[in-house]
Amino acid sequence: MGIVTKSNLVVRDATLLREIGQHNQVFVNLTITTVNTDLARILEPRAPRPDLRLEAVRQLNLAGVSAGIICAPVLPGITDAPRDLEALVVAAAQAGAKSIHANPLFLKPCSASIFLPFLEKEFPHLAASYRERFEQRAFLPPAYGKRLSQLMARLRVKHGIRNAYERYAWRVQPSASVEGEQLGLFATDPA
């Protein structure tokens, strides 16, 4: 079972997630776009601060629930500087993240109609570049994604964090038999 969230409140469910993890694979990913609190407030005004999400990763792992970080979306010219991504990887390592990976921004038309005006307001110097990049396609060129993946791979090795896809090699093995009763999907009518 996988959970992807921006909310540090997932820690409230650590006991339940650990219990589920005794019989199934459980992994929680918290999304963090940057460790820069001021920038995070601009990009994600309603999300918990990055330090709170990193603390949630730490608490989940201490509670026996595997947790990592997804850096997404990576925004060209805003959150993709190698020093900024390394700062996130360092913070992830310090929080005990089991994995970290990054996904570049993709803008489908429905998202672009909201994101591009936001960009014009907050990052006007990048607006023309983004319009040009995403005018004919929703995804950045494959070379951008490849460079990002290579950078993240080097940073993971440097700071001792696994590749997100390696996590399956050390997953919890379910027990042969599970005690308890399977709950029904629908309530049965006692009448």
MDAnalysis code that builds the backbone (N, CA, C; Angstrom):
import MDAnalysis as mda
import numpy as np

u = mda.Universe.empty(573, n_residues=191, atom_resindex=np.repeat(np.arange(191), 3), trajectory=True)
u.add_TopologyAttr("name", ["N", "CA", "C"] * 191)
u.add_TopologyAttr("resid", np.arange(1, 192))
u.add_TopologyAttr("resname", ["MET", "GLY", "ILE", "VAL", "THR", "LYS", "SER", "ASN", "LEU", "VAL", "VAL", "ARG", "ASP", "ALA", "THR", "LEU", "LEU", "ARG", "GLU", "ILE", "GLY", "GLN", "HIS", "ASN", "GLN", "VAL", "PHE", "VAL", "ASN", "LEU", "THR", "ILE", "THR", "THR", "VAL", "ASN", "THR", "ASP", "LEU", "ALA", "ARG", "ILE", "LEU", "GLU", "PRO", "ARG", "ALA", "PRO", "ARG", "PRO", "ASP", "LEU", "ARG", "LEU", "GLU", "ALA", "VAL", "ARG", "GLN", "LEU", "ASN", "LEU", "ALA", "GLY", "VAL", "SER", "ALA", "GLY", "ILE", "ILE", "CYS", "ALA", "PRO", "VAL", "LEU", "PRO", "GLY", "ILE", "THR", "ASP", "ALA", "PRO", "ARG", "ASP", "LEU", "GLU", "ALA", "LEU", "VAL", "VAL", "ALA", "ALA", "ALA", "GLN", "ALA", "GLY", "ALA", "LYS", "SER", "ILE", "HIS", "ALA", "ASN", "PRO", "LEU", "PHE", "LEU", "LYS", "PRO", "CYS", "SER", "ALA", "SER", "ILE", "PHE", "LEU", "PRO", "PHE", "LEU", "GLU", "LYS", "GLU", "PHE", "PRO", "HIS", "LEU", "ALA", "ALA", "SER", "TYR", "ARG", "GLU", "ARG", "PHE", "GLU", "GLN", "ARG", "ALA", "PHE", "LEU", "PRO", "PRO", "ALA", "TYR", "GLY", "LYS", "ARG", "LEU", "SER", "GLN", "LEU", "MET", "ALA", "ARG", "LEU", "ARG", "VAL", "LYS", "HIS", "GLY", "ILE", "ARG", "ASN", "ALA", "TYR", "GLU", "ARG", "TYR", "ALA", "TRP", "ARG", "VAL", "GLN", "PRO", "SER", "ALA", "SER", "VAL", "GLU", "GLY", "GLU", "GLN", "LEU", "GLY", "LEU", "PHE", "ALA", "THR", "ASP", "PRO", "ALA"])
u.atoms.positions = np.array([
    [0.849, -1.153, 0.000],
    [0.000, 0.000, 0.000],
    [0.901, 1.223, 0.000],
    [0.608, 2.154, -0.843],
    [1.388, 3.377, -0.899],
    [0.531, 4.592, -0.620],
    [1.106, 5.523, 0.092],
    [0.445, 6.792, 0.377],
    [1.375, 7.896, -0.081],
    [0.837, 8.856, -0.810],
    [1.575, 10.058, -1.187],
    [0.782, 11.233, -0.641],
    [1.447, 12.077, 0.136],
    [0.754, 13.190, 0.775],
    [1.696, 14.362, 0.999],
    [1.130, 15.528, 1.140],
    [1.886, 16.706, 1.573],
    [1.684, 16.936, 3.068],
    [0.775, 16.214, 3.670],
    [0.380, 16.480, 5.050],
    [1.216, 15.702, 6.061],
    [1.707, 16.420, 7.052],
    [2.421, 15.771, 8.147],
    [1.458, 15.052, 9.097],
    [0.162, 15.242, 8.912],
    [-0.822, 14.589, 9.778],
    [-0.867, 13.077, 9.585],
    [-0.226, 12.575, 8.551],
    [-0.177, 11.133, 8.327],
    [0.467, 10.422, 9.520],
    [1.258, 11.140, 10.287],
    [1.900, 10.561, 11.472],
    [0.854, 10.060, 12.467],
    [-0.311, 10.687, 12.488],
    [-1.373, 10.251, 13.410],
    [-1.780, 8.805, 13.149],
    [-1.558, 8.332, 11.922],
    [-1.951, 6.975, 11.556],
    [-0.792, 5.985, 11.627],
    [0.310, 6.359, 12.257],
    [1.500, 5.498, 12.288],
    [1.201, 4.122, 12.880],
    [0.432, 4.066, 13.955],
    [0.122, 2.777, 14.583],
    [-0.660, 1.890, 13.625],
    [-1.670, 2.448, 12.982],
    [-2.463, 1.691, 12.013],
    [-1.604, 1.261, 10.823],
    [-0.779, 2.165, 10.320],
    [0.076, 1.832, 9.175],
    [1.079, 0.740, 9.535],
    [1.624, 0.797, 10.738],
    [2.551, -0.252, 11.177],
    [1.828, -1.592, 11.262],
    [0.595, -1.580, 11.755],
    [-0.195, -2.810, 11.845],
    [-0.468, -3.379, 10.449],
    [-0.848, -2.528, 9.521],
    [-1.066, -2.973, 8.140],
    [0.234, -3.526, 7.574],
    [1.344, -2.878, 7.912],
    [2.649, -3.295, 7.413],
    [3.110, -4.649, 7.916],
    [2.463, -5.183, 8.930],
    [2.804, -6.529, 9.392],
    [2.336, -7.589, 8.406],
    [1.406, -7.232, 7.536],
    [0.834, -8.197, 6.599],
    [0.960, -7.772, 5.143],
    [1.336, -6.531, 4.911],
    [1.415, -5.989, 3.552],
    [2.562, -4.998, 3.477],
    [2.967, -4.714, 2.273],
    [3.964, -3.673, 2.086],
    [3.288, -2.318, 2.258],
    [3.874, -1.454, 3.070],
    [3.361, -0.104, 3.289],
    [4.515, 0.868, 3.100],
    [4.263, 1.901, 2.334],
    [5.277, 2.934, 2.138],
    [4.571, 4.276, 2.041],
    [5.078, 5.263, 2.766],
    [4.513, 6.607, 2.740],
    [5.537, 7.541, 2.110],
    [5.118, 8.288, 1.114],
    [5.956, 9.325, 0.515],
    [5.346, 10.677, 0.824],
    [6.152, 11.571, 1.348],
    [5.732, 12.956, 1.512],
    [6.332, 13.759, 0.379],
    [5.528, 14.585, -0.257],
    [6.047, 15.416, -1.344],
    [6.576, 16.717, -0.760],
    [7.772, 17.052, -1.196],
    [8.428, 18.292, -0.783],
    [9.081, 18.873, -2.025],
    [8.746, 20.100, -2.362],
    [9.320, 20.720, -3.560],
    [10.623, 21.443, -3.273],
    [10.793, 21.901, -2.038],
    [11.986, 22.656, -1.666],
    [12.096, 22.679, -0.150],
    [13.315, 22.838, 0.357],
    [13.480, 23.030, 1.800],
    [13.503, 24.512, 2.157],
    [13.471, 25.362, 1.154],
    [13.438, 26.809, 1.363],
    [12.018, 27.194, 1.792],
    [11.871, 27.543, 3.059],
    [10.540, 27.812, 3.613],
    [9.840, 28.974, 2.924],
    [10.580, 30.031, 2.620],
    [9.963, 31.183, 1.955],
    [9.455, 30.810, 0.566],
    [10.257, 30.078, -0.177],
    [9.846, 29.639, -1.510],
    [8.674, 28.659, -1.413],
    [8.727, 27.768, -0.438],
    [7.628, 26.811, -0.250],
    [6.313, 27.530, 0.032],
    [6.343, 28.617, 0.788],
    [5.132, 29.388, 1.082],
    [4.524, 29.954, -0.191],
    [5.374, 30.356, -1.132],
    [4.881, 30.879, -2.408],
    [4.307, 29.747, -3.253],
    [5.032, 28.638, -3.342],
    [4.635, 27.533, -4.220],
    [3.477, 26.717, -3.656],
    [3.450, 26.531, -2.346],
    [2.454, 25.671, -1.700],
    [1.896, 26.378, -0.465],
    [1.140, 27.440, -0.658],
    [0.725, 28.261, 0.486],
    [-0.129, 27.539, 1.522],
    [-0.792, 26.478, 1.151],
    [-1.676, 25.788, 2.090],
    [-1.087, 24.489, 2.629],
    [0.103, 24.145, 2.191],
    [0.740, 22.901, 2.631],
    [1.583, 23.148, 3.881],
    [1.770, 22.116, 4.696],
    [2.660, 22.261, 5.852],
    [4.084, 22.624, 5.401],
    [4.797, 23.312, 6.272],
    [6.177, 23.704, 5.974],
    [7.033, 22.473, 5.672],
    [8.080, 22.635, 4.883],
    [8.960, 21.497, 4.570],
    [9.546, 20.830, 5.814],
    [9.927, 21.601, 6.816],
    [10.516, 21.003, 8.020],
    [9.507, 20.111, 8.745],
    [8.231, 20.454, 8.700],
    [7.207, 19.617, 9.330],
    [7.031, 18.310, 8.567],
    [7.125, 18.370, 7.256],
    [7.013, 17.146, 6.455],
    [8.237, 16.257, 6.652],
    [9.416, 16.864, 6.739],
    [10.632, 16.085, 7.013],
    [10.545, 15.426, 8.390],
    [10.016, 16.144, 9.352],
    [9.835, 15.567, 10.690],
    [8.844, 14.408, 10.642],
    [7.827, 14.501, 9.807],
    [6.875, 13.391, 9.652],
    [7.577, 12.159, 9.091],
    [8.464, 12.355, 8.124],
    [9.241, 11.231, 7.579],
    [10.052, 10.587, 8.701],
    [10.708, 11.416, 9.502],
    [11.517, 10.899, 10.612],
    [10.646, 10.111, 11.592],
    [9.507, 10.686, 11.983],
    [8.632, 10.032, 12.956],
    [8.061, 8.722, 12.422],
    [7.668, 8.709, 11.160],
    [7.127, 7.474, 10.579],
    [8.173, 6.370, 10.580],
    [9.381, 6.690, 10.144],
    [10.432, 5.671, 10.119],
    [10.768, 5.187, 11.526],
    [10.800, 6.090, 12.504],
    [11.039, 5.681, 13.891],
    [9.922, 4.786, 14.412],
    [8.703, 4.994, 13.905],
    [7.548, 4.189, 14.322],
    [7.469, 2.860, 13.573],
    [8.415, 2.622, 12.669],
    [8.416, 1.363, 11.929],
    [7.627, 1.388, 10.641],
    [7.305, 2.575, 10.153],
    [6.596, 2.728, 8.882],
    [7.578, 3.321, 7.878],
    [7.852, 2.603, 6.812],
    [8.808, 3.090, 5.817],
    [8.284, 4.353, 5.155],
    [9.137, 5.387, 5.145],
    [8.726, 6.669, 4.572],
    [9.874, 7.295, 3.801],
    [9.516, 7.975, 2.730],
    [10.496, 8.657, 1.901],
    [9.925, 9.954, 1.375],
    [10.624, 10.506, 0.387],
    [10.265, 11.817, -0.143],
    [10.186, 11.767, -1.656],
    [9.171, 12.419, -2.186],
    [9.083, 12.689, -3.613],
    [9.236, 14.195, -3.775],
    [10.222, 14.592, -4.538],
    [10.406, 16.006, -4.859],
    [9.651, 16.247, -6.159],
    [8.450, 16.794, -6.020],
    [7.618, 16.979, -7.201],
    [6.607, 18.085, -6.955],
    [6.363, 18.879, -7.948],
    [7.083, 18.877, -9.218],
    [8.378, 19.688, -9.107],
    [9.380, 19.251, -9.841],
    [10.607, 20.035, -9.958],
    [10.333, 21.105, -11.008],
    [10.534, 22.356, -10.624],
    [10.191, 23.494, -11.482],
    [11.451, 24.097, -12.093],
    [11.586, 24.049, -13.418],
    [12.772, 24.612, -14.071],
    [12.986, 26.079, -13.696],
    [14.210, 26.379, -13.290],
    [14.558, 27.746, -12.942],
    [14.076, 28.196, -11.573],
    [13.341, 27.332, -10.874],
    [12.806, 27.694, -9.559],
    [13.309, 26.728, -8.487],
    [13.130, 25.433, -8.711],
    [13.533, 24.442, -7.698],
    [14.520, 23.415, -8.230],
    [15.055, 23.623, -9.419],
    [15.897, 22.582, -10.017],
    [17.395, 22.836, -9.944],
    [17.838, 23.860, -9.234],
    [19.279, 24.098, -9.110],
    [19.908, 22.936, -8.341],
    [21.040, 22.421, -8.798],
    [21.681, 21.297, -8.098],
    [21.887, 21.547, -6.603],
    [22.259, 22.754, -6.215],
    [22.481, 23.034, -4.783],
    [21.165, 22.927, -3.999],
    [20.054, 23.322, -4.625],
    [18.758, 23.241, -3.947],
    [18.289, 21.793, -3.819],
    [18.480, 21.022, -4.876],
    [18.111, 19.609, -4.810],
    [19.004, 18.873, -3.814],
    [20.285, 19.241, -3.774],
    [21.171, 18.601, -2.795],
    [20.750, 18.958, -1.371],
    [20.339, 20.190, -1.145],
    [19.862, 20.576, 0.191],
    [18.675, 19.709, 0.609],
    [17.796, 19.404, -0.334],
    [16.655, 18.543, -0.034],
    [17.108, 17.114, 0.255],
    [18.045, 16.607, -0.533],
    [18.544, 15.245, -0.309],
    [19.248, 15.152, 1.047],
    [20.039, 16.154, 1.395],
    [20.702, 16.180, 2.707],
    [19.654, 16.167, 3.819],
    [18.634, 17.002, 3.701],
    [17.569, 17.049, 4.708],
    [16.835, 15.711, 4.784],
    [16.617, 15.090, 3.634],
    [15.959, 13.777, 3.601],
    [16.810, 12.739, 4.323],
    [18.105, 12.743, 4.060],
    [19.009, 11.799, 4.722],
    [18.998, 12.021, 6.233],
    [19.034, 13.272, 6.647],
    [19.016, 13.588, 8.078],
    [17.704, 13.160, 8.731],
    [16.627, 13.162, 7.970],
    [15.321, 12.740, 8.487],
    [15.145, 11.225, 8.437],
    [16.125, 10.516, 7.875],
    [16.029, 9.065, 7.797],
    [15.171, 8.556, 6.661],
    [14.973, 9.363, 5.630],
    [14.149, 8.939, 4.488],
    [14.696, 7.649, 3.889],
    [13.810, 6.717, 3.598],
    [14.204, 5.449, 2.982],
    [14.473, 5.609, 1.496],
    [13.903, 6.650, 0.894],
    [14.107, 6.887, -0.534],
    [13.805, 8.346, -0.835],
    [14.293, 8.780, -1.975],
    [13.934, 10.099, -2.489],
    [14.067, 10.043, -3.997],
    [13.103, 10.588, -4.674],
    [13.221, 10.754, -6.119],
    [12.492, 12.029, -6.517],
    [12.728, 12.445, -7.740],
    [12.185, 13.718, -8.208],
    [11.471, 13.532, -9.535],
    [10.411, 14.268, -9.711],
    [9.655, 14.260, -10.965],
    [9.535, 15.683, -11.481],
    [9.892, 15.892, -12.751],
    [9.766, 17.244, -13.302],
    [8.304, 17.629, -13.515],
    [8.085, 18.910, -13.558],
    [6.762, 19.460, -13.825],
    [6.234, 18.967, -15.165],
    [4.964, 18.633, -15.197],
    [4.263, 18.479, -16.473],
    [2.996, 19.313, -16.372],
    [2.657, 19.948, -17.472],
    [1.523, 20.873, -17.477],
    [0.534, 20.500, -18.565],
    [-0.526, 19.858, -18.182],
    [-1.614, 19.613, -19.121],
    [-2.418, 20.906, -19.209],
    [-3.193, 21.084, -20.260],
    [-3.905, 22.356, -20.451],
    [-4.730, 22.808, -19.245],
    [-5.397, 21.884, -18.577],
    [-6.221, 22.283, -17.426],
    [-5.361, 22.837, -16.291],
    [-4.163, 22.311, -16.114],
    [-3.246, 22.823, -15.089],
    [-2.554, 24.090, -15.549],
    [-2.199, 24.136, -16.822],
    [-1.494, 25.303, -17.360],
    [-2.330, 26.569, -17.215],
    [-3.637, 26.437, -17.362],
    [-4.502, 27.620, -17.269],
    [-4.490, 28.238, -15.872],
    [-4.107, 27.464, -14.878],
    [-3.985, 27.972, -13.510],
    [-2.533, 28.322, -13.192],
    [-1.621, 27.442, -13.592],
    [-0.217, 27.617, -13.212],
    [0.454, 28.785, -13.923],
    [0.200, 28.961, -15.207],
    [0.897, 30.023, -15.943],
    [0.555, 31.426, -15.435],
    [-0.698, 31.750, -15.121],
    [-0.965, 33.057, -14.506],
    [-0.272, 33.219, -13.137],
    [-0.227, 32.140, -12.366],
    [0.512, 32.168, -11.095],
    [1.984, 32.485, -11.358],
    [2.551, 31.841, -12.351],
    [3.956, 32.061, -12.703],
    [4.193, 33.508, -13.128],
    [3.290, 34.048, -13.923],
    [3.420, 35.444, -14.361],
    [3.421, 36.403, -13.173],
    [2.652, 36.073, -12.156],
    [2.588, 36.927, -10.964],
    [3.825, 36.765, -10.084],
    [4.213, 35.522, -9.806],
    [5.277, 35.258, -8.839],
    [6.682, 35.198, -9.447],
    [6.782, 34.752, -10.694],
    [8.077, 34.590, -11.360],
    [7.983, 35.121, -12.788],
    [7.702, 36.411, -12.960],
    [7.449, 36.954, -14.304],
    [8.617, 36.762, -15.272],
    [9.830, 36.706, -14.750],
    [11.001, 36.518, -15.608],
    [11.053, 35.124, -16.240],
    [10.259, 34.184, -15.741],
    [10.241, 32.821, -16.281],
    [9.001, 32.524, -17.120],
    [8.029, 33.404, -17.106],
    [6.740, 33.130, -17.751],
    [6.876, 32.818, -19.233],
    [7.634, 33.617, -19.970],
    [7.774, 33.388, -21.418],
    [8.438, 32.046, -21.694],
    [9.451, 31.713, -20.912],
    [10.147, 30.436, -21.091],
    [9.201, 29.255, -20.859],
    [8.394, 29.333, -19.823],
    [7.445, 28.254, -19.534],
    [6.387, 28.154, -20.632],
    [5.883, 29.288, -21.074],
    [4.874, 29.257, -22.149],
    [5.449, 28.586, -23.390],
    [6.680, 28.917, -23.718],
    [7.327, 28.317, -24.887],
    [7.534, 26.816, -24.691],
    [8.003, 26.429, -23.514],
    [8.277, 25.009, -23.245],
    [7.014, 24.157, -23.273],
    [5.916, 24.715, -22.775],
    [4.704, 23.917, -22.615],
    [3.606, 24.258, -23.619],
    [3.917, 25.078, -24.599],
    [2.905, 25.488, -25.575],
    [2.395, 24.311, -26.406],
    [3.285, 23.454, -26.851],
    [2.913, 22.355, -27.737],
    [2.875, 20.990, -27.049],
    [3.323, 20.938, -25.794],
    [3.377, 19.637, -25.119],
    [3.220, 19.824, -23.610],
    [2.807, 18.777, -22.952],
    [2.602, 18.835, -21.502],
    [3.869, 18.503, -20.718],
    [4.813, 17.843, -21.373],
    [5.999, 17.363, -20.677],
    [7.244, 18.082, -21.162],
    [8.211, 18.202, -20.271],
    [9.509, 18.749, -20.648],
    [10.228, 17.739, -21.538],
    [11.213, 18.171, -22.310],
    [11.949, 17.236, -23.166],
    [12.570, 16.101, -22.345],
    [12.664, 14.909, -22.920],
    [13.246, 13.771, -22.198],
    [14.644, 14.054, -21.646],
    [15.419, 14.872, -22.331],
    [16.775, 15.178, -21.860],
    [16.742, 15.860, -20.488],
    [15.730, 16.683, -20.242],
    [15.613, 17.345, -18.935],
    [15.392, 16.293, -17.846],
    [14.454, 15.396, -18.079],
    [14.177, 14.336, -17.111],
    [15.382, 13.445, -16.880],
    [16.125, 13.165, -17.940],
    [17.319, 12.322, -17.815],
    [18.375, 13.016, -16.956],
    [18.608, 14.308, -17.204],
    [19.584, 15.053, -16.388],
    [19.153, 15.085, -14.920],
    [17.875, 15.295, -14.691],
    [17.354, 15.326, -13.328],
    [17.545, 13.968, -12.649],
    [17.223, 12.895, -13.350],
    [17.386, 11.543, -12.793],
    [18.841, 11.245, -12.470],
    [19.740, 11.640, -13.366],
    [21.166, 11.405, -13.135],
    [21.660, 12.193, -11.927],
    [21.238, 13.446, -11.818],
    [21.633, 14.259, -10.669],
    [21.126, 13.631, -9.375],
    [19.859, 13.238, -9.352],
    [19.300, 12.644, -8.142],
    [20.004, 11.336, -7.793],
    [20.365, 10.547, -8.790],
    [21.092, 9.297, -8.531],
    [22.432, 9.591, -7.856],
    [23.157, 10.582, -8.362],
    [24.449, 10.948, -7.752],
    [24.253, 11.443, -6.321],
    [23.225, 12.254, -6.112],
    [22.973, 12.793, -4.779],
    [22.541, 11.704, -3.800],
    [21.739, 10.745, -4.262],
    [21.342, 9.632, -3.393],
    [22.565, 8.840, -2.951],
    [23.442, 8.532, -3.890],
    [24.654, 7.779, -3.558],
    [25.515, 8.585, -2.584],
    [25.714, 9.842, -2.891],
    [26.561, 10.708, -2.061],
    [26.062, 10.781, -0.620],
    [24.741, 10.793, -0.447],
    [24.174, 10.989, 0.885],
    [23.530, 9.728, 1.465],
    [23.747, 8.582, 0.816],
    [23.347, 7.300, 1.386],
    [21.864, 7.008, 1.417],
    [21.152, 7.460, 0.404],
    [19.714, 7.167, 0.321],
    [19.479, 6.245, -0.867],
    [18.604, 5.291, -0.688],
    [18.290, 4.348, -1.763],
    [17.499, 5.012, -2.879],
    [17.549, 4.376, -4.017],
    [16.672, 4.735, -5.126],
    [15.260, 4.344, -4.706],
    [14.304, 5.158, -5.009],
    [12.917, 4.878, -4.620],
    [12.460, 3.504, -5.084],
    [12.956, 3.039, -6.217],
    [12.488, 1.772, -6.763],
    [13.201, 0.581, -6.147],
    [14.270, 0.807, -5.390],
    [14.938, -0.278, -4.682],
    [14.168, -0.682, -3.434],
    [13.226, 0.134, -3.014],
    [12.526, -0.141, -1.762],
    [11.811, -1.483, -1.789],
    [11.463, -1.959, -2.972],
    [10.751, -3.228, -3.053],
    [11.630, -4.403, -2.661],
    [12.939, -4.230, -2.720],
    [13.849, -5.313, -2.366],
    [13.853, -5.572, -0.863],
    [13.516, -4.595, -0.055],
    [13.563, -4.777, 1.394],
    [12.187, -4.652, 2.028],
    [11.169, -4.923, 1.232],
    [9.810, -4.791, 1.743],
    [9.496, -5.832, 2.820],
    [8.483, -5.555, 3.571],
    [8.024, -6.484, 4.594],
    [7.412, -7.691, 3.904],
    [7.798, -8.862, 4.337],
    [7.227, -10.077, 3.780],
    [5.989, -10.445, 4.601],
    [4.837, -10.561, 3.945],
    [3.629, -10.917, 4.690],
    [3.763, -12.296, 5.324],
    [3.126, -12.466, 6.462],
    [3.153, -13.770, 7.115],
    [2.317, -14.750, 6.303],
    [2.572, -16.038, 6.495],
    [1.877, -17.076, 5.732],
    [0.383, -17.084, 6.038],
    [0.041, -16.849, 7.287],
    [-1.379, -16.826, 7.627],
    [-1.676, -15.557, 8.414],
    [-2.830, -15.055, 8.191],
    [-3.251, -13.829, 8.855],
    [-4.472, -14.151, 9.688],
    [-4.378, -13.844, 10.971],
    [-5.525, -14.078, 11.834],
    [-6.475, -12.904, 11.734],
    [-7.700, -13.172, 12.003],
    [-8.696, -12.113, 11.960],
    [-9.705, -12.385, 10.873],
    [-10.622, -11.502, 10.763],
    [-11.717, -11.677, 9.827],
    [-11.633, -10.624, 8.735],
    [-11.870, -11.044, 7.511],
    [-11.907, -10.102, 6.399],
    [-13.191, -9.296, 6.501],
    [-13.055, -7.991, 6.498],
    [-14.234, -7.140, 6.555],
    [-14.917, -7.104, 5.198],
    [-16.221, -6.982, 5.203],
    [-16.971, -6.881, 3.966],
    [-16.900, -5.480, 3.392],
    [-17.086, -5.381, 2.109],
    [-17.075, -4.080, 1.461],
    [-18.378, -3.335, 1.736],
    [-19.473, -4.067, 1.757],
    [-20.779, -3.458, 1.987],
    [-21.383, -4.038, 3.261],
    [-22.080, -3.205, 3.983],
    [-22.753, -3.678, 5.195],
    [-23.863, -4.645, 4.797],
    [-23.986, -5.707, 5.567],
    [-25.071, -6.652, 5.282],
    [-26.330, -6.176, 5.997],
    [-27.432, -6.402, 5.361],
    [-28.711, -5.983, 5.917],
    [-29.171, -7.049, 6.905],
    [-29.283, -6.702, 8.213],
    [-29.670, -7.698, 9.209],
    [-31.123, -8.144, 9.080],
    [-31.928, -7.460, 8.286],
    [-33.348, -7.794, 8.188],
    [-33.618, -8.976, 7.325],
])
